[in-house]
């Protein structure tokens, strides 16, 4: 950039830049499946916030999804949707910031949007995995196929899974919408993804994205 502020860490990576917002935490707490979590700070971005969860290891099978409350510019809550009773930890983040502390350091971009507050915790993406392994296909009573895929869970790494794309319809190259489902399978130490549609291709490029709060 020609002017402004840029902070580079010891590895040469830009960790703060006055032209771009960091992914910042707006809420963190525990959650219970199918119970709405009200954000500690409303998310004022037009785009929906990113929801990261880390369910407690209950040794079983957990289906995941998320419903956001509020609307563009005023996102207020999130509900982790599941067919199984479970709980865990959650944090919600957005590429924006909110004034929290009465002193410290803040930055705004050229459009007067606040993009950094030193009292707000930042989020870092830890990994993005898309090397899903096809495992099997099941069929509904109407003959509708569901393809199943898995990846190694690596739960011990301690990061959180972004679930915005859990249960989100996905388009294939054949222009056909595919229903998706995301599940923790603790007993097998894998994440499982299901894809359902009438004409079901086997390729899958959907990413499983993980992150954690920077310390």
C-alpha positions in Angstrom: 0.0 0.0 0.0 1.1 3.6 -0.6 0.3 4.9 2.9 -1.2 3.7 6.2 -0.1 1.2 8.7 1.1 -2.4 8.1 2.3 -4.7 10.9 4.5 -7.7 9.9 5.3 -10.5 12.3 8.6 -12.3 12.8 7.7 -14.7 9.9 7.1 -11.9 7.4 3.4 -12.3 7.5 1.2 -9.2 7.6 -0.8 -9.5 10.8 -2.4 -6.0 10.7 -3.1 -3.7 7.8 -5.0 -0.4 7.7 -6.6 -1.3 4.4 -8.1 -4.7 5.3 -10.2 -5.8 8.3 -9.1 -8.7 10.4 -11.4 -11.5 11.3 -12.5 -10.5 14.8 -14.5 -12.1 17.6 -17.9 -10.7 18.4 -19.1 -13.5 20.7 -17.7 -16.6 22.5 -19.4 -18.9 25.0 -20.6 -22.4 25.6 -23.6 -23.6 23.5 -26.3 -26.2 23.7 -27.7 -27.8 20.6 -31.0 -26.3 19.3 -30.8 -23.4 21.9 -30.2 -19.9 20.5 -27.0 -18.2 21.6 -27.4 -14.4 21.8 -24.3 -12.5 20.7 -22.4 -10.4 23.3 -21.9 -7.8 20.5 -24.3 -7.5 17.5 -22.5 -8.1 14.2 -23.0 -5.1 11.9 -21.7 -6.5 8.7 -23.9 -7.0 5.7 -22.6 -10.5 5.1 -23.4 -13.2 7.8 -20.8 -13.8 10.5 -18.7 -16.9 10.6 -19.7 -19.4 13.3 -17.0 -21.8 14.7 -17.9 -24.6 17.2 -16.0 -27.3 19.1 -18.5 -29.9 20.4 -17.6 -31.9 23.4 -16.4 -35.4 22.6 -19.3 -37.5 23.7 -18.1 -40.6 21.9 -21.0 -40.7 19.5 -22.4 -39.2 16.3 -23.3 -35.5 16.1 -25.1 -33.9 13.2 -24.5 -30.2 12.6 -26.1 -27.1 11.2 -26.5 -23.4 12.1 -29.4 -20.9 11.9 -28.5 -17.2 12.3 -30.8 -14.7 13.9 -31.2 -11.1 13.0 -30.6 -9.6 9.5 -27.9 -8.0 7.4 -26.2 -5.3 9.5 -27.7 -6.5 12.7 -26.9 -10.2 13.2 -27.9 -11.1 16.8 -27.8 -14.8 17.5 -26.9 -18.3 16.3 -28.5 -21.7 16.9 -26.4 -24.8 16.4 -29.0 -27.2 14.9 -28.6 -30.9 15.5 -30.7 -34.1 15.7 -28.7 -35.2 18.7 -28.4 -33.6 22.2 -24.9 -32.2 22.7 -23.0 -29.1 23.8 -19.7 -27.5 23.4 -18.0 -24.1 22.8 -18.7 -21.5 20.1 -17.3 -18.3 18.9 -18.7 -16.0 16.2 -16.5 -13.7 14.1 -16.7 -11.2 11.2 -14.3 -9.2 9.1 -15.1 -6.1 11.1 -14.6 -4.7 14.6 -16.6 -3.0 17.3 -15.5 -0.5 19.9 -15.1 -2.3 23.2 -12.4 -0.8 25.3 -12.2 2.9 26.4 -8.5 3.1 25.6 -6.0 1.4 23.3 -5.7 1.5 19.5 -8.4 1.6 16.7 -8.3 1.8 12.9 -10.8 2.7 10.2 -10.7 2.1 6.5 -11.2 4.7 3.7 -15.0 4.3 4.0 -14.9 5.1 7.8 -15.6 1.5 8.7 -13.9 0.4 11.9 -11.6 -2.5 11.0 -9.6 -2.9 14.2 -9.9 -2.4 18.0 -7.1 -3.5 20.3 -9.6 -4.8 22.8 -11.1 -7.2 20.3 -9.7 -10.7 19.9 -8.7 -11.8 16.4 -9.2 -15.1 14.8 -6.7 -17.1 12.7 -7.5 -19.8 10.2 -5.6 -22.9 11.2 -6.3 -25.3 8.3 -8.6 -26.0 5.4 -9.2 -29.6 4.4 -10.8 -30.9 1.2 -9.2 -34.3 0.7 -12.5 -36.1 1.5 -12.5 -39.9 1.0 -15.7 -41.4 -0.5 -16.9 -44.2 1.8 -20.3 -45.4 0.6 -23.7 -44.6 -0.9 -27.1 -45.1 0.8 -30.5 -44.8 -0.8 -33.8 -43.4 0.6 -37.1 -45.4 0.3 -37.7 -43.4 -2.9 -34.3 -44.4 -4.3 -32.6 -41.0 -3.8 -28.8 -41.6 -3.4 -26.7 -40.1 -0.6 -22.9 -40.2 -1.0 -20.9 -40.3 2.2 -17.3 -38.9 2.6 -14.9 -38.6 5.5 -11.7 -36.9 6.7 -9.6 -37.5 9.8 -10.9 -35.5 12.7 -7.6 -34.4 14.4 -9.7 -33.3 17.4 -6.6 -33.1 19.6 -5.4 -30.0 17.7 -7.9 -27.9 19.6 -9.2 -25.8 16.8 -12.8 -25.1 15.9 -14.8 -26.1 12.9 -16.6 -23.4 10.8 -20.1 -24.6 10.3 -21.6 -21.9 8.0 -21.5 -24.4 5.1 -23.0 -27.3 7.1 -26.3 -28.4 5.6 -26.0 -25.6 2.9 -27.2 -26.6 -0.6 -24.2 -27.1 -3.0 -24.2 -26.8 -6.8 -22.4 -29.3 -8.9 -21.1 -28.9 -12.5 -24.3 -30.4 -13.7 -26.2 -27.4 -12.3 -28.1 -29.6 -9.9 -28.5 -28.5 -6.3 -27.2 -31.0 -3.7 -28.2 -31.2 -0.1 -25.3 -31.6 2.4 -24.9 -32.7 5.9 -21.9 -32.4 8.3 -21.3 -34.7 11.2 -18.8 -35.4 13.9 -18.2 -39.2 14.3 -16.3 -39.3 17.5 -16.4 -43.1 17.7 -14.5 -43.4 14.4 -12.4 -40.2 14.9 -13.6 -38.7 11.6 -15.7 -35.9 10.2 -18.4 -37.1 7.8 -20.1 -35.3 5.0 -23.2 -36.5 3.2 -24.3 -35.2 -0.2 -27.8 -36.0 -1.5 -29.3 -35.3 -5.0 -31.1 -37.1 -7.8 -28.0 -37.4 -10.0 -25.1 -37.6 -7.6 -21.5 -37.1 -8.9 -18.7 -38.5 -6.7 -16.3 -35.6 -6.9 -16.3 -33.3 -3.8 -14.3 -30.1 -3.4 -16.1 -28.5 -0.4 -13.6 -27.4 2.2 -13.8 -28.1 5.9 -12.4 -24.9 7.5 -10.9 -24.7 11.0 -9.8 -21.7 13.1 -9.1 -20.5 16.6 -8.9 -17.3 18.6 -5.5 -15.8 18.5 -3.7 -15.6 21.8 
